């Protein structure tokens, strides 16, 4: 229904996935009993990366090294994981797999893989919580070994147990190709405090940016409440589950977070990538209401594979930032659109609304 291409010059990539950026690979691993998982982005060669964090409750590993003034220039993989703080261990599994391939930053006789990571909170989504040994290192290792050009969306990888204010969340991705061969893509785990659909129905906030009916083609809602905050069914479900476990305390509200990666084959340094991540945050705000709350750890990694030089570093960077924001909005809606029901869910999937 909607096509946001610029005079038909911008179009969704062949796969409409972040892997339309040449050289990038994504792998998923999940546990349907625990309702959690890991998603890994990697490539055959190290790549430049940066990060921007706007949420009030982030959970990260090795993100400081991505600042423009830090020594590290390239990374070997990025990890998006469920599991709250437990999920940060997924990066260890990825590091082990990279070490077996002799990948990493050379320090004398030792190679140290650089694997920044970010996590969502998915510990109160109806999945089993009686595990003893941390499962995330093994899930990270498995996800890395599954990495390829094609991967599934929705209730997959780090999106397996994701939720939104009203619906199941999920893993989303989208891409844009430009006439000059520059490609931009986004990958996201949608687990916000806010809602991705308008309060009155199934229409996505991201509808103005939809391409080729990629999340149902419903278009924009004819009318909707743009002022009132959406009711948070997630918190109600958390409290019910918390109470049924016999716990006496009230669960905190900061059990959310949307984490994303935007990527391009354009040549960008770490300072330019930082601005790309900042611009991409606009895509999160367009697709989630409210976003960047104190209860979220909203974060965007940015990646450059460095294949195509920028003709004008300022103008081209601005255009790439806009493209990244558009891609991220679309990816967020696609993650929720592709979510599927599963036994024990505390919230319905979007497909139940239509």
C-alpha positions in Angstrom: 0.0 0.0 0.0 2.6 2.5 1.0 5.9 3.2 -0.7 8.2 5.7 0.9 10.9 5.5 -1.7 12.4 8.8 -3.0 10.9 9.1 -6.5 11.2 5.4 -6.7 15.0 5.7 -6.4 15.1 4.1 -2.9 13.8 0.6 -2.6 13.8 -2.2 -0.2 16.7 -4.6 -0.7 16.4 -8.1 -2.2 16.0 -9.8 1.2 14.7 -6.7 3.0 17.1 -7.7 5.8 20.3 -6.1 7.2 22.2 -8.7 5.3 21.5 -6.8 2.1 24.5 -4.9 3.2 27.2 -7.0 1.4 29.3 -9.1 3.7 27.1 -9.0 6.8 25.7 -12.2 8.3 23.2 -12.8 11.1 22.6 -15.9 13.2 19.8 -16.7 15.6 19.5 -19.2 18.5 16.6 -19.6 20.9 15.1 -21.6 23.7 11.4 -21.9 23.4 11.0 -23.3 26.9 12.8 -20.4 28.6 11.4 -18.0 25.9 14.6 -16.3 25.2 17.4 -16.2 22.7 20.4 -14.6 21.1 21.0 -12.8 17.7 24.6 -12.2 16.4 25.7 -10.0 13.6 29.1 -10.7 12.1 31.1 -10.7 8.9 34.1 -12.5 7.4 36.3 -9.5 8.2 36.3 -7.1 11.2 34.1 -3.9 10.7 33.9 -0.4 12.2 31.2 0.2 14.7 29.9 2.8 17.2 26.9 3.1 19.5 24.3 5.5 20.9 22.4 4.9 24.1 19.3 7.0 24.9 17.3 4.8 27.2 17.5 5.1 31.0 18.2 1.5 31.8 20.7 -0.1 29.4 22.6 -3.4 29.8 25.8 -3.5 27.8 29.2 -5.1 27.4 32.3 -3.4 25.8 30.3 -0.4 24.4 32.8 2.1 25.8 35.4 1.0 23.3 33.1 2.1 20.5 33.4 5.8 21.4 35.1 7.9 18.7 38.0 8.7 21.0 38.8 5.1 22.0 41.6 3.0 20.5 39.6 0.1 19.2 38.8 0.7 15.5 37.0 -2.6 14.5 34.9 -5.3 16.0 34.4 -8.9 15.1 30.7 -9.3 16.0 27.8 -7.6 17.8 25.5 -9.5 20.1 21.8 -8.8 20.9 20.5 -11.0 23.7 17.7 -11.8 26.0 18.2 -12.7 29.6 18.9 -9.3 31.2 22.3 -9.3 32.8 22.6 -13.1 32.3 22.4 -12.5 28.6 25.7 -10.6 28.5 27.4 -13.9 28.8 26.3 -14.6 25.2 29.2 -12.6 24.1 31.6 -15.1 25.7 30.1 -17.9 23.6 30.7 -15.8 20.5 34.2 -15.0 21.6 35.0 -18.7 22.0 33.7 -19.4 18.5 35.8 -16.5 17.0 38.9 -17.7 18.9 38.5 -21.1 17.3 38.7 -19.3 13.9 41.8 -17.3 15.0 39.8 -14.1 14.8 40.4 -11.1 17.0 42.6 -8.1 17.9 46.3 -9.2 17.9 48.0 -8.7 21.2 51.4 -10.4 21.0 50.8 -14.1 20.5 47.2 -13.8 21.6 44.1 -12.8 19.5 41.3 -11.2 21.4 37.9 -11.1 19.7 36.1 -7.8 20.2 32.4 -8.5 20.7 30.2 -5.7 22.2 26.8 -6.8 23.4 23.5 -5.4 24.6 20.6 -7.1 26.3 16.8 -6.9 26.8 14.8 -8.0 29.9 12.7 -11.1 29.1 12.7 -12.9 32.4 9.0 -12.5 33.1 7.4 -13.5 29.8 5.9 -16.8 30.8 9.0 -18.9 30.1 10.7 -21.3 32.5 12.8 -19.6 35.1 14.1 -22.6 37.1 17.3 -23.0 35.1 20.6 -23.1 37.2 23.4 -22.9 34.6 23.5 -19.8 32.5 22.4 -20.8 29.0 23.5 -17.7 27.2 27.1 -18.6 26.4 25.9 -21.7 24.6 23.2 -19.8 22.8 25.7 -17.1 21.7 28.0 -19.8 20.3 25.1 -21.4 18.5 23.9 -18.2 17.0 27.3 -17.3 15.7 27.7 -20.7 14.0 24.2 -20.2 12.4 25.2 -16.9 10.9 24.3 -16.4 7.2 22.6 -14.1 4.7 19.1 -15.4 5.4 17.4 -15.5 8.8 13.9 -15.5 10.3 12.1 -12.6 11.9 9.5 -12.4 14.7 9.7 -14.9 17.5 13.3 -15.8 16.7 16.7 -15.3 18.2 16.9 -12.4 20.7 13.2 -11.7 19.9 12.0 -15.0 21.1 10.7 -13.7 24.4 10.4 -10.0 23.6 7.2 -8.1 24.5 5.7 -4.6 24.0 3.2 -2.7 26.1 0.3 -4.6 24.5 1.7 -7.3 22.3 4.5 -9.8 21.8 7.6 -8.2 20.4 10.1 -9.8 18.2 13.2 -9.7 16.0 12.8 -7.3 13.0 14.9 -6.2 10.1 14.6 -4.0 6.9 16.9 -2.5 4.3 17.1 0.3 1.7 19.1 0.3 -1.5 20.1 3.6 -3.2 20.8 4.2 -6.9 24.6 4.7 -6.3 24.9 1.2 -4.7 24.9 2.4 -1.1 22.8 0.0 1.1 21.5 0.7 4.6 19.9 -2.0 6.8 18.5 -2.3 10.3 18.2 -5.2 12.8 16.2 -4.8 16.0 14.9 -6.6 19.1 11.6 -5.0 19.9 11.0 -5.1 23.7 9.8 -1.6 24.7 7.8 -0.2 27.5 5.8 1.6 24.9 3.5 0.3 22.1 4.2 -0.2 18.4 0.5 0.0 17.5 -2.0 2.9 18.0 -4.3 2.5 21.0 -7.5 1.9 19.1 -6.4 -1.0 16.8 -3.8 -3.0 14.9 -2.3 -0.1 12.9 1.4 0.5 13.3 2.8 3.8 14.4 5.4 3.2 11.7 2.8 3.0 8.9 3.9 6.1 7.0 7.3 4.4 6.3 6.0 1.0 5.2 7.3 -0.3 1.9 5.6 -3.0 -0.2 3.1 -4.0 2.5 5.9 -5.4 4.5 3.9 -5.4 7.8 0.4 -5.9 6.6 -0.3 -2.9 4.4 -3.0 -1.5 6.7 -1.8 2.0 6.3 -2.3 4.7 8.9 -5.2 4.7 11.3 -7.9 7.1 10.3 -8.0 8.5 13.8 -6.2 7.7 17.0 -5.3 9.2 20.4 -2.0 10.9 20.0 -1.8 12.3 23.5 -2.7 9.6 26.0 -0.1 7.0 26.8 -1.1 3.4 25.8 -2.1 1.1 28.6 0.7 -1.2 29.6 -0.6 -4.8 29.6 3.0 -6.0 29.9 3.4 -4.6 33.4 0.0 -6.1 34.4 1.1 -9.5 33.2 4.5 -9.1 35.0 2.7 -8.3 38.3 0.4 -11.3 37.9 3.2 -13.7 37.1 5.3 -12.2 40.0 2.4 -12.7 42.4 1.8 -16.3 41.3 5.4 -17.1 42.1 4.8 -16.2 45.8 7.1 -13.2 45.7 6.2 -10.4 48.1 7.8 -7.5 46.4 6.4 -5.5 43.4 8.3 -5.9 40.2 9.9 -2.7 38.9 8.8 -1.1 35.7 12.3 -1.0 34.1 12.0 -4.4 32.5 12.1 -3.4 28.8 14.5 -2.1 26.2 14.7 -2.0 22.4 18.2 -2.7 21.0 19.1 -2.3 17.4 21.9 -2.3 14.8 22.0 -0.1 11.7 24.5 -0.8 9.0 25.8 0.5 5.7 28.4 -0.4 3.1 29.3 3.3 2.9 32.8 4.2 4.2 32.4 5.9 7.6 34.7 6.6 10.5 33.7 6.1 14.1 32.7 9.7 14.6 30.4 9.5 11.5 29.0 6.2 12.7 28.2 7.8 16.1 26.1 10.4 14.3 24.5 7.6 12.2 23.4 5.8 15.4 22.1 9.1 16.9 20.0 9.7 13.7 18.7 6.2 13.7 17.2 6.7 17.2 14.6 8.9 15.4 13.3 5.7 13.8 12.7 4.2 17.2 10.7 7.3 18.3 8.6 7.1 15.1 7.7 3.5 15.7 7.3 3.2 19.5 5.1 5.3 21.7 6.5 6.3 24.2 10.1 5.6 23.5 13.4 6.3 25.2 11.7 6.2 28.6 13.5 5.8 32.0 12.2 2.2 31.9 14.0 1.4 28.7 17.7 0.8 27.8 17.2 1.9 24.1 20.4 1.5 22.2 21.5 1.6 18.6 24.8 0.1 17.3 26.0 1.4 13.9 28.2 -0.5 11.5 30.2 0.3 8.4 31.7 -2.3 6.1 33.6 0.5 4.3 33.0 -0.6 0.6 31.8 2.7 -0.9 33.4 6.1 -0.2 31.1 9.0 0.5 31.1 11.8 -2.1 30.2 14.5 0.3 30.9 13.5 3.9 28.3 15.9 5.4 25.4 15.7 2.9 25.8 11.9 2.4 26.0 11.3 6.2 22.8 13.2 6.7 21.0 11.2 4.0 22.4 7.9 5.5 21.1 9.0 8.9 17.6 9.5 7.4 17.8 6.1 5.7 18.8 4.4 8.9 15.9 6.0 10.8 13.4 4.9 8.1 14.9 1.3 8.1 14.7 1.1 11.9 11.0 2.2 12.0 10.1 -0.4 9.4 12.2 -3.1 11.2 10.4 -2.5 14.5 7.0 -3.0 12.9 8.2 -6.1 11.0 9.5 -7.6 14.3 6.1 -7.4 15.9 4.2 -8.3 12.7 6.1 -11.6 12.3 5.7 -12.6 16.0 3.8 -15.9 16.5 1.8 -17.2 19.5 3.4 -19.8 21.8 2.4 -21.8 24.8 2.6 -19.8 28.0 2.6 -16.4 26.4 1.6 -13.5 28.7 0.6 -11.3 25.8 -1.0 -11.9 22.4 0.8 -11.8 19.1 -0.1 -9.0 16.6 -1.8 -11.6 14.3 -4.5 -12.0 16.9 -5.7 -8.4 16.3 -6.6 -9.0 12.6 
